[in-house]
Amino acid sequence: MKSKRYPLVCRFCLKLQDRLTTHLQRVCMKKCTKEQIENEVDKARASITKHLWEGRVYEFSELRDIITKDEELANLIQLLESRGCFVRNKPSATMAGQTVPQQAVVLPTASTQEDMEEDMDTVEPQDPLFSPETGIRWEGKLRKTMKEHGLYEKHNTDSDLLSGFKKYLRDDHGIPNCKQEVDNVARFLYFMDPQEPGLQFVRDIEKTRSFFTKLSHIGLKKQTVANYLKNLKRFLRYIIYNTTLRSTDTLLHRDCRAYRSDLGDFQKSIGKQMSKEITGKRYTQMAKSSQTPQDCLRILHVAKKDFLEAIAKGTVNEELDTSQSLLILYYLQSLLMLKHLQRAGVVKNMKVSEWVKREECVLTTGGDRSRFFVIAVKVHKTATQQVATFSLNEEEQHWFHIYFTQIRTRFLNSLLMAEDDPANDKFFISTSGNPIYNPSNDMMRLHKKYNVPNVTGQVARHTFETAPKCGFTNEEKSIIADYLAHTTAASEKHNRFGQPENICRAATLLSKLARVGDSSRSDAESALSSTHTRSVATSGTCPEMSELDTLNLFIQQHPVSLEGEIPKGKIRKVITGVHDRQCYDKWREMQEKMRIDYVLAYFPRRQPSSHQIVKYIEKQGWQNNKPSVEKITELWQPQEAQESIKDNKHIKKLVKSQKWKGLLVTDDGDKGRRVVTTRKFQKGEVVCDYHGTIVTAAEGKEMMKTLSKEEMGCFFFFKNSQGKKLCMHAQTFPCHCHPDRDTFGRQTNHSRKRKNLHPEVHKMDLGGKKEYVILFTALKDLDVNAELLLDYGIGRKSFLGEGRDLVGLEG
């Protein structure tokens, strides 16, 4: 007798599966490891268990809070009960189908305007780095006051009027997180007419004024009141220009236009009050603040020890827990706002493409050469027209690299299909996989965790601007002033300021300014500063540095690579000191693993013999730290055949749209244009395709006669399953089917030794028409920021893998 099998829900396709493990292996997680699939099945079992315990019995009062209309509520109860659920404490009136007095929909949220912007991370609430859990909370004094004055109740946001406004914000204005704006309008509409949301409020300007006056009197800030006004005006704009009101009710349409005009006058009055409020707040804040540059940077010194430990673990590819990952995220945000004095809008809107295109700059000062990396953020919201350019030193650049390759990738993978979201081009993202919401709040959490008085970015900028600059020349003072001003006028006044050298000089001068009068800092704090850490490490006498810190610094100075050689003992011990043996062994271990993976990638499908492995290793010219033949033989596994690539709907969609995810074209000047990855790719995964036009081999050779040798890389010759010789070329640019884009495949550079892509021909059904497609698959696991490289002169087997010779061309 078969045991009872409970169906489980696949969270990817949202379908019930009788055998979830098999389904995941064959469909939704076929590229994942066995351990990942087992973890997903465990989550599904836990979910069904939770549903059995908590998801079958509902309180009538809970449903009433969500749905106010009796007919809709009765239909929901009937649906729940028909599916095996129970609703308790139902009133007799409802049971009999009688009318129950309608109640207001009161849905308090944790993201109200009064709370300002919160970036909610679903992790342990006891750690100050983590945001508080969202939920129904009425302990806020302001919320209670709003409820007492009838200002907090709101209409159901799923009504036709409000749902249309929500769609307008998302589609036309590109605001995915528009809940707060819709809620504000829903509260206003409820105040004007508690029965149902409508447009008759445009004929009652006095009651409108009463609503906004009450908001001010109960203690809401003028900026919050102004936000309510702005939301209401945007709602009216939607009604006036994006609905059929003009044709269905001309008179009401005219009243809406007049009402919106009246709101403009009221908005000007609120704006003046808001300006006074903000100015008074800033004055009070600055008057009370007796901060020094050292006070502003205190949190960076206090948190640096824990931060460096987390960075060291990331450097050696050790797994980081959520707390350490968040520490790195918040520390880097604070570094930009407190040390580099960037506004929160710059941090929030910094993009991956801007990080990848950072410009290296070497600054020579007093005979010392220092490397910096200059980053320019183009699109951001700030109080002024800002040229957002800043520079990172080598150590800071390494920190950002660890975040980008380790932390950000992990956060991004926590969100299903996050790579399809355009917002994921943002450099800083939260644990949910979405772009960060408010960097100032993240920095405040970091201060709270280490019990350090909070310093805002605005206070830091003011402090550095007004700090005494004894010993600085007039030119140096001018550079600091221009950097802090960050206005277009400053750039026009000093047209050289926008050059990378001046940005680096400004960063150097700000660091110097922070060190002035720094003698009062304790020895423990100064030991954590970057300059002191480097100087102590250089002397080789740092008993305070842990093994992880030392290894982090050593790998930073001598990165692990396939061809690299570890420094000799005397040179090595200058950095490693008492941890020399541990760092030496770890460095060699990391290089050996890298070389083993490299050798395994060369033999993807057939197990190599010992002679083949030895011959290939000798070909690389490695003199020391050669990988063991026995270990390679033991670790070798055949590359898993990708199941039905030609029938994969996702790949077909990408081939037709040419919108391949996780890739970016950069121009490095010396190296020229190249294609790099912005996410990790697994070995054997389809990276992109070679998009071109199919002609016969004879036609392709005729076209080649008119081309130079450098242009021949645009031709691929292959045989189809019937043995017919064909050619795919990408000489036509742009192609007729994608005139708006330059495809990734034709921009991939050539390398015979460092190639990481392999081409394969597939015949796919694209829109009812069978077409040949050349797909580029990863020869090995590709990390973030890896350049895509292909061997143009392939002289092996056919792409189809059926033993046919392929005519290769030297590119």
BELPEZI-V697934 format. One line per field, one symbol per residue. phi: phi as a letter, one per 20 degrees, with the letter a starting at -180 (. if undefined). Layout:
phi->???
This chain:
phi->.fffdefdeefeelcfcfcfgffffececfeeffffffffffffffffffffecdddcegfffffedeffffffffffffffdneccdmffffffenefdgfdfedcfcedffffmecdedebfffeffeffferecdffffffffffemddfbfffefgfeffffffffeedmdfddgfffffffffffffbffbfbdfffdcffffffffffgffeoffffffffgffffffffffffdccefgeebffffffffffffffffffffffffffffffffffffffffdfdgfffegffffeffffffffffffemefdffffffgfffffffgfeeeeleffffffdfdfffffegdecdddclnedceccecddedadcfcfdeecbcdffffffffffffedffffffffdflffeegfffffeceffnegfebgffffffffffdldgfcefffffffffeffdfnefffffffffffffldffffffcfefffgffffffffffffffefmefefffffffefffffffffffmccfffffffffgfffffcgfbfefcfffgffffgeflfdfffffffffffffffffffffffdfddffefffffffffffmfeclfffffffffefcfffffflffdffffgffffeldfencbeccemfemfbdcedbecegnffeacdeadecffffffffffedeffeffedcdbdefenfecbdccffcfffecfebdffgfdfeeafedgcccececddedmncfcecededffbfdefmeefccefefcdefgfmdnefdfecfe
